[in-house]
Amino acid sequence: MQTDPRQTGAALPVSDLLNLRGRVALVTGASGGIGRAIALRLAEAGATLALHFHSQPQRAAELAFEIEQVGGRALAFGADLSAEASVAQLFADVAQQLGPIDILVNNAALQTVAALDGMTLASWRQMLAANLDSVFLTTQQAAQMMSKQAAQGGQHRHACIVNIASIEALAPAAGHAHYATAKAAVLMFTRAAALEFGPLGVRVNAVSPGLIHRDGLAEDWPDGVQRWQANAPLGRLGEPADVADAVLFLCSDAARWISGSNLVVDGGVSAHPPW
């Protein structure tokens, strides 16, 4: 019986490192800019895509059509990720229609601005539910499905979870106390999940983006964009594709011995000294 090199740590051919053929990937918040870029990149690498949406079914359906037009396979699934029953149904639906998932990308998020001294408890709880409870619920479901596959002789060596956090988990901005707190918790949860699910063959990592371009951002926040461009060592805003490529790396066999890590994708902004 031939030993799979992924199980021994042996080097793989470069041509195989980013190959995701035969794997099912669930991307939450896939109808948004970053989620869309992640889904397209994983599909390009050969993965079958489950595209989660909450309130934009048309955009998710259009993305699924776009992926299928170039020879991929994708379906859209709606769910409220802050509700336990809804998350359980999402995973059941994906497994029934596409097969058990090998890859989970927790990208869905909420970001609002509110001063801490006037923030309501309802706003605080809404932020934690959208950005932290959702990651907890989906990770539990994914790990259970992946470990079940492993027990049945499935492809547990491919199992991985990537949580999209933020550089605000490390350095909060004014008006983002609730958001930064939730994202900081996501980083610690990532490490805890990597510790507990590693023995099951599941890798868990995070990606922390900096300021990512979207249509209208420069018009909505011109001074912030200018400050970012002036301070970023690489001199530009991030693009959704920059985050997508980081996710692809962590989902691939190129990252087969990486778990519990946080990959910062911010053009070098975090390299500035804090004084």
N, C-alpha and C positions, 0 to 999 in steps of 0.2 A: 504494500500500500504506500503510495507516494505522499510525502508530507507536504502540506500547503506552506509555502514560504511565509505567508502572512502570520502563521502560527508560531514560527520559529524566529522571526526577526530578520530572516535572510533578505538580501536586496532583491527587489523586483525590477523587471525591465522598465525603463523610463516610459515606454509606450503604454504600460498598464497602470501607471500610478494614478492618473486622473480618470480612469475608466470606471463609470458607475453603471454599466449595463447589467441588467438583471436585478437592480435594486429599486425599491419603491420609496419615494421621498415625500413626506408631508411637510409643506411650507405653510405656516400660519401667516395670516395677513398678506396673502399672495397678491391681492388686488392693488396694494400700494406700490410706490416707486421702488423701494428697496426689495420688498418681497417679490415683485415682478422680476427684477433683475436676477435674484437668487434662483427663482424657478426656471428662468430661461437658461441660466448657466448650468444648472444641474441636469436639465433636459438635454442640453447640448452634449454633456458628458455621458448621456445614455440612460439616465434614470427615468423611471415612470413617475409622473408627478400627480400628487393629490394637492389641489390648490384650495386652501381654506379661505373663506370670506365670512364677514359678519354682516355688513350692510351694503355691499356692492356686488351683487350677484352678476350683473351684466359685465363688469370689468373682469371678473374671474372667468366667466364663460368666454369672453373674447381672448383672454390669455390662453385658455385651454385650446381654443381653435387655432391660435397662432402656433402653439407648440405642435399640434397635430398636422398643421400645414407643411411643416418641415420634416415630417416623418417620426415625430415623437408621440408619446401617449400621455394624456393628461385629462383629469376630470376635476370639476369644481364641487366643493362641499361647503355648505353653510353650517355655522355653529356659534354659540355663545361660549367662549372659552372660560368665562368666569363661573359657569354653571356645571356642576359635576356630571349631571345626567346628560347634558348636551355634549360634553367632551367624550363621555363613554360611547354615545351614539355615533359621534364623528369617527372614532376609531373602528367601531363595528362596521360602519358603512364603507370606510376605505378598505378594510380587510376583505369585505364581501365583494367589492367591485374591482379592486386592483390587486389584492393580496396583502399579507402582513407587511407593515412598514419596516424598512431597514434604517431609514434616515428621518430624523425629526429636526426641523429648523423652527425654533420658536422666535418668530419675527414680529408677530402681532403686538401692537403697543398703543398706548395713549400718551399724548404729551400736551399738557395745558400749562398756562402761566398763572400763578396765583401767589401773592405775597403771603409769607408764613403767618404774619400776625393777624391776617384777616381770613385765613383759609378755614373752610368749614370741615367738620368731621366727615361729612358726606363726600366732599371732594377728595379728601385724603383716602378714604376707603375705596372710592371709585378708581383712583390711580393704582392703589395696591392690587385691587382685584384684576384690573386690566393688564398690569405689567408683571405681577408676581404670582397671584393665584393661578393665572392661566398657565404659567410655566410649570408650577407645581403639579397641576392636574394633568397636563399633557405629558409631562415627563413620567409620571406614575404609569399612565396608560401605555406609553411607548415601552418603558422598561419591562412591564409585565408581558407585553406582546413579544418583545425581542427575546426575553428569557424563555418564554414558552417555545419559541421557534428553536432556540438552542437545545432545549431538552428533547425536542423531537428530531434533532439532527439537522436543523436549518442553518442558514448562513449567519450565525451569530458573530462571526469574525468581522462582518461588515457593519455591525450595529453602531450607530453613533447619533448623538444629540448635540446640536449647536444652538446656544442661546444668544440672541442679539441683545447686548447690554448697551452701554454708552460710556464715553469718556467722562460723562457727568457722574458716573458711579465712583469716580476717583477724585473729581474736582467739580463740585456743584456750581451752577449759575444761579444768580438771584432770581427768585420767582419760581424756581424749580425744586424746592425742597422735597415735595412729595415724589416727583419724578426721579430725582437723583437718589433718594432713599430706596425706592423700589428697584432701581437698576443696581445699586450697591448690593442689595439683598439677592438679586439674580446672580451676581458674581459669587457670593458665598454659597448659594444654593448649587451652582455649577460645580464647585469643588466638593461639596458634600455628596452630590449625586455621583460624581466621578469616583469617589471613595467607596460608596456603597454598591454601585452597579458595575464597577470594574470587574469584580470576580465573576459576573454574569456575561462578560465579554462585551459590555457596552461602554464606549468612550463618550465622555461628556465634556464639552469645551464651550467657550464664549468668544464672541467677537464684539469689541467696543468701538463703534464708529465715532468719528468726529463729525464736523458739520458737513452734511451731504447735500449736494445740489438738488433742487427741485424747481419746476417751473414757477416763476413769480417770487422766488426767495429774495433775489436782489432788490426787487421793488418793495417787498414787504418789510425787509430788514436791511436797508442799504448800509448803515453804519456798522452793523454786526458783520456783514459779509466783507466789508473793507478791512475791518480789524483782523478778521481771520486771515485774509489773504496777506496782510502785512506781517502777521506773526507766524504763519505756517512756514517752516523751513523749506517745504517743497512748493510753496507759492501758489497754491490753488485750493479750491473747495474739493471735497471728495465727490466722486460719482457713485451712483448705485452699483455700477460694475466693480468698483474697488472693493466694496463690501462683499459682493457676490463671489469674487475670486477668492477672498479669504475664506468664505464659507465652503467653497468647492475644495480648497486645500484641506480643511479640517474634516470634511466628509470623506475624503479620498484615502487610498492606501498610502499616499505620501505622508500622511499624519498618523499612521497605524500605531505608533507608540507615544502618542500625545494625548493626554487626558487630564482634566482639571486645570487647563490653561486658559488664559484670557489673551486673545490676540488683538492688540490695539491698532486700529486703522484710522489714523488721524493726520497723515501728512507730516508728522513730527511735532505737532503742537505741544504734546505732552513732554517733549524734551526740554522745554523752557524751564529755567530755575524758578522756584516759587518766590524768590525775593527780588 
